[in-house]
Amino acid sequence: MQREVRSHKETRIAIVVPGYGLVGGVESYVRQFCEQLAADSRFEIHVFTNRWYKGSLPIIFHRVPIIPFPRFFRPISFAYFAKKALEKTNFDLVHSHERIFAMDVFTVHGVPHRTWTEEVRRKRMSLFDTSTAWVESKGIHCGRISAILPVSELVKEELLKVYDIPKERIRIIHPGIALEPFALTDKERWRSIIRRRHGLSQDDLILLFVGMNFEIKGLDRILSGVAYLAPKGDRYSRLKVLVVGKGDNKKYELLARRLGIQERVVFAGVREEIATYYQASDVFVMPSLFDTFGMAVLEAMAAGLPVIITRNVGARDL
């Protein structure tokens, strides 16, 4: 593998994440995080991942295989192959954003997997869930970790219910985003373009929903709320919902029809130019049943939108 020759004084950092630079809050956040480190000549950044989008900065990628079937092999295989790949090179720091067997720093983007399965999704632990929880426990108890970094107070609370983590090893560090893409100067232009694209009027009051899991992030609550407000007079006559992201469209289109608001809901799908959709909207709404942080909340705030979230969203800290 050819790469730029650098000073022996560089700090070599390994970052572990299943997906890098793709659609999704964690994937996007880790990309921005790594690119900022890679731009600093003091660091040599290696990313251990299964799939990635490669940018222009000098980041060295290592593919970590995942055995997809049977399903319970997925978390175990990623952790196993990450361990094997990491052992081939000496690193000053191993920073993981995923459950693996051993690391120096663990940024925890979710609650303990057993909590997620039994208390949030209200399901019995499957073989996949059991294997995921096992890998998680092995990593947290590996004896090597110097810092566990939950992304919100909500995550910290749930971690401490399950694991006996010394207080000096745990510290909340909220994810961040780059502000520049959301501070568009030609907001009125994009407001006009996006609204015309989806058949929305300039006078419509647009509630924006952004997410990849419609059920957990509470899209049904938004639709029910609009259905409740719609018949209450002219004040709500222009109320519309713009849905950006990937989910079970047919299920929620059927719900909108059943509620009599199908003309008020637009499904835009996954959009790379997400900043323009914030600029085209009036209010951001994410009434999640449970969300360990919610990067879209930061994006909406960066775009200047008022946000409505539940107390079960980790971004409540901010």
C-alpha positions, 0 to 999 in steps of 0.5 A, spaced: 500 500 500 502 506 497 502 512 502 505 519 504 511 518 508 510 522 514 514 523 521 516 518 526 513 523 531 506 522 528 501 519 533 498 513 530 490 512 531 486 507 529 478 508 528 473 503 528 466 503 525 462 499 521 460 504 516 464 510 514 462 517 511 455 513 508 448 515 510 447 515 517 448 520 523 454 516 526 457 514 519 457 522 518 460 524 524 465 519 524 467 522 517 468 529 520 471 527 526 477 523 522 477 528 517 479 534 522 484 529 525 487 527 518 488 534 516 493 535 522 500 533 520 501 530 528 496 524 526 496 518 522 489 516 521 487 509 520 480 507 519 478 500 520 471 499 517 467 494 513 464 499 507 466 506 506 466 513 502 473 515 501 475 523 501 481 526 499 484 527 505 490 522 507 486 517 511 488 509 510 483 504 510 482 497 512 477 493 510 474 489 516 469 483 513 463 481 516 459 474 516 452 476 514 449 469 515 447 466 520 445 473 523 448 472 530 455 472 526 455 479 524 457 482 531 462 477 533 465 477 526 466 484 525 469 484 532 473 478 531 476 481 524 477 488 527 481 484 532 486 480 527 486 487 523 488 491 529 494 486 531 498 487 525 500 494 526 502 498 533 497 504 534 498 509 539 490 509 540 485 505 538 478 508 538 472 504 537 465 507 535 462 500 535 462 494 540 469 490 539 473 485 543 478 491 546 480 498 545 483 504 549 477 509 548 470 507 546 465 512 544 458 509 546 452 511 541 447 507 543 444 504 550 446 497 552 444 492 547 440 488 552 436 495 554 435 497 547 432 490 545 428 488 552 426 495 554 426 500 548 423 495 542 420 490 547 422 484 544 425 477 547 433 477 546 434 473 540 441 469 538 443 475 534 441 480 540 445 475 545 451 475 541 451 483 540 450 484 548 456 479 549 461 482 544 459 489 548 460 486 555 467 483 553 469 490 550 467 494 556 470 489 561 477 488 557 481 491 562 484 496 557 479 501 556 481 508 559 475 512 557 468 510 555 465 516 552 457 516 552 454 521 547 449 523 552 446 523 559 441 518 557 446 513 554 450 514 561 444 513 565 443 507 562 450 504 561 451 505 569 445 501 570 448 495 567 455 496 567 460 497 574 464 503 570 469 507 575 466 514 574 473 517 572 473 512 566 466 515 563 465 522 560 459 525 556 462 528 549 456 530 545 457 529 537 458 535 533 457 537 526 460 542 521 456 548 521 458 551 514 453 546 510 447 549 514 448 556 514 446 557 507 446 565 505 441 563 499 436 560 503 430 564 500 432 561 493 433 554 496 426 554 500 423 556 493 426 550 489 425 545 494 418 547 495 416 547 488 420 540 487 415 537 492 409 541 490 409 545 496 406 552 497 411 558 499 405 559 504 405 552 507 407 551 514 412 545 513 414 540 519 420 537 517 422 530 519 429 527 518 430 520 520 432 512 518 427 509 522 420 512 522 417 507 527 422 509 533 423 516 531 415 517 532 413 519 525 406 516 527 406 521 532 407 527 527 401 525 523 397 524 528 398 531 531 397 534 524 390 530 523 388 533 530 390 540 528 388 540 521 380 541 522 381 546 527 380 552 523 384 557 518 390 557 522 392 550 521 390 550 513 397 550 511 400 545 515 404 540 511 409 534 513 416 533 509 419 526 511 426 526 509 429 519 510 428 511 509 423 507 512 416 503 511 413 509 506 407 504 504 405 503 512 405 511 513 402 513 507 396 508 509 396 511 516 396 518 513 390 516 508 386 513 514 387 519 518 385 523 512 391 527 511 394 524 505 395 531 501 399 534 507 404 529 507 410 528 502 415 523 502 422 525 499 426 519 500 434 520 502 437 526 500 444 528 500 443 535 499 439 535 506 441 542 508 437 545 503 431 541 506 432 544 513 432 551 509 426 550 506 422 548 512 419 552 518 419 547 524 423 541 525 420 535 529 423 529 532 418 526 537 422 519 538 420 514 542 428 513 544 434 516 541 440 516 544 442 523 541 439 525 534 444 528 529 439 531 525 437 535 531 444 539 531 443 540 523 436 543 524 439 548 530 445 549 525 440 551 520 436 556 524 430 552 525 426 551 532 426 544 534 421 540 537 423 533 541 421 529 546 425 528 553 427 521 550 432 524 545 439 525 548 440 531 544 435 534 550 442 535 553 443 541 549 
